[in-house]
């Protein structure tokens, strides 16, 4: 149950073609669902106010295989130009009532609802412009970006993600210590996927 006074939208970035995988990564099996299915399931179980899924590569096939009825679907036809295009597309669908957006990666199935909720609570407490989880001194995902920076995000270009904004507003970043290495682990290669299935992460 969400007792948060601030509303945070969850934007799941899942538009990439995963060229290094040779398969539709979003639909690769994980547990009783798929990589993207698990991320969506976790987001739905969390305190996020709403969920937006940004699709691109093989969007129609992904839509057919996964139950996305609990989310708003956005199609990014320019996904090949980089992650920033998906980030901007997702932002366009964030409701005006939301105070911030949390950007989740569609290939991070180990991130739990507990981690998501802890970040939301940290954002509410610190009221920071940027909230980033850290584990073992390393920045991870998902990150929360407050509405005052939405305009800055829409001016991003290429495959930079939000890193350029982090650099400009580094004094406004609130780092949240998370002991779970799930925030650092994403599935980029078949080797990563094998580690995931064998629980060697």
Backbone torsions as a table, in degrees:
resi	resn	phi	psi	omega
1	UNK	NA	140.7	-175.5
2	UNK	-97.8	110.2	177.2
3	UNK	-100.7	5.5	-177.9
4	UNK	-65.7	138.0	177.3
5	UNK	-80.2	-24.5	178.5
6	UNK	-98.1	142.4	-179.1
7	UNK	-101.7	128.5	-179.0
8	UNK	-120.5	126.0	176.3
9	UNK	-86.3	143.0	175.9
10	UNK	-101.3	120.6	178.5
11	UNK	-110.8	110.0	-179.4
12	UNK	-92.3	117.9	-178.7
13	UNK	-89.7	108.4	-174.7
14	UNK	-142.6	40.4	-174.4
15	UNK	-99.7	-14.8	-171.9
16	UNK	-66.1	158.1	-177.8
17	UNK	-88.0	-11.9	179.3
18	UNK	50.4	54.8	-175.5
19	UNK	-59.5	-27.1	-179.6
20	UNK	-75.8	-13.3	-177.4
21	UNK	-91.6	-33.3	-177.2
22	UNK	75.1	10.0	179.8
23	UNK	-142.3	171.0	174.1
24	UNK	-78.5	97.0	-173.5
25	UNK	-56.9	-40.1	-176.6
26	UNK	-57.7	-26.5	-175.7
27	UNK	-104.5	8.0	178.3
28	UNK	-70.1	136.4	-173.8
29	UNK	-59.7	138.6	171.9
30	UNK	-150.9	117.4	-176.7
31	UNK	60.3	-130.8	180.0
32	UNK	-92.6	5.5	-178.1
33	UNK	-138.2	-138.8	179.2
34	UNK	-128.3	177.5	179.5
35	UNK	-57.0	-52.8	179.5
36	UNK	-68.6	-36.9	179.3
37	UNK	-58.8	-38.7	179.3
38	UNK	-68.5	-41.5	178.0
39	UNK	-61.3	-42.7	179.1
40	UNK	-65.7	-42.2	179.0
41	UNK	-60.6	-44.0	179.6
42	UNK	-65.5	-44.7	180.0
43	UNK	-61.3	-39.6	179.9
44	UNK	-65.1	-32.4	-178.5
45	UNK	-82.5	-5.3	-176.0
46	UNK	-93.8	-173.5	-178.9
47	UNK	-89.5	12.4	177.5
48	UNK	-61.3	140.0	-176.6
49	UNK	-72.6	-35.5	-179.9
50	UNK	-154.9	161.7	-178.2
51	UNK	-128.0	131.0	178.5
52	UNK	-122.2	128.5	179.1
53	UNK	-112.9	122.8	178.9
54	UNK	-98.0	114.8	178.8
55	UNK	-109.7	161.3	177.5
56	UNK	-153.7	-82.0	178.9
57	UNK	-61.3	126.3	178.6
58	UNK	51.9	38.1	-176.4
59	UNK	-58.3	-41.9	-177.5
60	UNK	-63.6	-42.9	-179.4
61	UNK	-67.1	-39.9	177.9
62	UNK	-63.1	-43.3	179.9
63	UNK	-61.7	-34.1	-179.3
64	UNK	-73.9	-31.7	-174.3
65	UNK	-92.3	-20.5	-178.0
66	UNK	-115.8	146.9	175.6
67	UNK	-84.7	102.3	-178.3
68	UNK	-106.6	22.0	-174.5
69	UNK	-66.3	-21.3	180.0
70	UNK	-88.4	4.5	-176.0
71	UNK	-129.8	160.5	170.9
72	UNK	-91.0	126.2	-177.0
73	UNK	-97.3	131.4	176.5
74	UNK	-122.3	132.6	178.3
75	UNK	-102.2	121.2	177.6
76	UNK	-103.9	101.0	-178.5
77	UNK	-74.1	-13.5	-178.8
78	UNK	-104.2	25.7	-175.7
79	UNK	-56.7	-29.5	-178.1
80	UNK	-65.8	-16.7	-179.3
81	UNK	-82.0	-6.0	176.3
82	UNK	125.5	166.2	-174.5
83	UNK	-63.1	-28.9	-178.4
84	UNK	-60.3	-31.5	-179.7
85	UNK	-66.6	-35.7	178.3
86	UNK	-72.7	-38.6	178.6
87	UNK	-59.9	-45.1	-179.7
88	UNK	-67.0	-42.7	178.7
89	UNK	-60.0	-42.8	179.7
90	UNK	-64.4	-41.2	-179.7
91	UNK	-59.6	-34.3	-177.9
92	UNK	-61.2	-23.1	-176.9
93	UNK	-100.5	-0.9	179.4
94	UNK	-69.6	127.3	-178.3
95	UNK	-61.8	148.9	-178.6
96	UNK	-64.9	-20.1	-179.4
97	UNK	-77.8	-12.2	-176.6
98	UNK	-82.5	137.9	-178.8
99	UNK	-86.8	-17.6	-176.3
100	UNK	-162.7	169.6	175.2
101	UNK	-125.7	134.7	172.8
102	UNK	-101.2	127.3	-179.9
103	UNK	-100.1	114.6	179.8
104	UNK	-106.9	145.8	178.6
105	UNK	-93.0	134.4	-177.9
106	UNK	-69.6	-6.0	179.2
107	UNK	-115.5	27.4	176.3
108	UNK	-119.3	70.0	-174.2
109	UNK	-72.9	-9.5	-177.4
110	UNK	-88.0	-12.4	177.2
111	UNK	-66.4	128.7	-174.9
112	UNK	-97.6	165.6	175.6
113	UNK	-63.7	-32.3	178.4
114	UNK	-62.5	-42.2	177.8
115	UNK	-64.1	-45.3	178.7
116	UNK	-57.7	-47.1	-178.1
117	UNK	-65.9	-36.6	178.6
118	UNK	-63.6	-39.2	178.6
119	UNK	-68.0	-39.0	177.0
120	UNK	-62.4	-44.3	179.3
121	UNK	-64.1	-39.0	178.5
122	UNK	-64.9	-40.8	178.0
123	UNK	-61.6	-43.6	-179.0
124	UNK	-65.0	-40.7	-178.0
125	UNK	-71.1	-47.1	-175.8
126	UNK	-83.0	-24.8	-177.5
127	UNK	53.9	40.2	-178.4
128	UNK	-85.0	157.2	177.8
129	UNK	-71.0	-34.3	-179.2
130	UNK	-134.0	129.4	178.5
131	UNK	-120.4	121.4	-175.7
132	UNK	-128.6	132.3	176.2
133	UNK	-79.1	146.1	178.0
134	UNK	-132.1	142.1	178.0
135	UNK	-139.7	127.5	-179.3
136	UNK	54.0	37.5	177.8
137	UNK	79.2	3.7	-179.1
138	UNK	-111.2	141.0	176.1
139	UNK	-74.2	143.5	178.5
140	UNK	-130.4	-160.5	178.4
141	UNK	-135.4	155.5	8.3
142	UNK	-83.8	160.4	177.7
143	UNK	-116.2	154.3	177.5
144	UNK	-114.6	131.2	177.7
145	UNK	-123.2	125.9	-175.8
146	UNK	-74.4	154.7	-175.6
147	UNK	-53.1	-37.3	-180.0
148	UNK	-57.0	-18.6	179.9
149	UNK	-100.3	0.1	-179.2
150	UNK	-55.7	-41.5	-178.6
151	UNK	-61.0	-39.1	179.6
152	UNK	-64.9	-34.1	-179.8
153	UNK	-69.4	-35.0	-176.9
154	UNK	-69.9	-12.2	179.4
155	UNK	-97.0	5.2	179.3
156	UNK	-69.6	155.7	177.4
157	UNK	-142.5	160.9	179.0
158	UNK	62.0	-162.1	-173.5
159	UNK	-94.2	50.5	-175.7
160	UNK	-94.0	-17.2	-173.0
161	UNK	61.6	-143.4	-178.3
162	UNK	-99.1	7.4	-175.1
163	UNK	-57.5	-37.8	-179.1
164	UNK	-62.6	-38.1	178.5
165	UNK	-69.8	-38.1	178.0
166	UNK	-58.6	-40.6	-177.5
167	UNK	-65.9	-44.1	-179.0
168	UNK	-66.8	-38.2	-175.7
169	UNK	-110.0	34.1	-175.3
170	UNK	-61.7	-25.7	178.1
171	UNK	-73.9	-12.7	-178.0
172	UNK	-104.3	11.7	-179.0
173	UNK	-88.8	132.0	175.1
174	UNK	-107.2	114.9	-179.0
175	UNK	-91.1	128.5	-179.1
176	UNK	-109.6	116.4	179.7
177	UNK	-69.4	125.4	178.1
178	UNK	-126.4	125.8	-177.4
179	UNK	-79.7	-17.1	-176.7
180	UNK	-80.8	121.4	-179.7
181	UNK	-70.8	-0.3	177.0
182	UNK	-56.6	-30.2	-178.0
183	UNK	-72.6	-12.6	-179.5
184	UNK	-103.3	-13.1	-171.5
185	UNK	-101.7	119.1	172.1
186	UNK	-130.4	161.4	-174.3
187	UNK	-100.1	97.7	-179.5
188	UNK	-103.0	-26.6	-175.4
189	UNK	-132.8	169.1	175.8
190	UNK	-63.7	-31.8	177.0
191	UNK	-63.5	-41.3	176.8
192	UNK	-61.5	-42.8	-178.9
193	UNK	-63.5	-41.8	178.8
194	UNK	-63.9	-39.7	176.5
195	UNK	-62.2	-40.1	179.8
196	UNK	-62.2	-49.6	-177.6
197	UNK	-65.7	-35.4	-179.0
198	UNK	-87.5	-0.4	179.6
199	UNK	59.3	40.7	177.9
200	UNK	-109.5	57.1	-178.1
201	UNK	-119.2	NA	NA
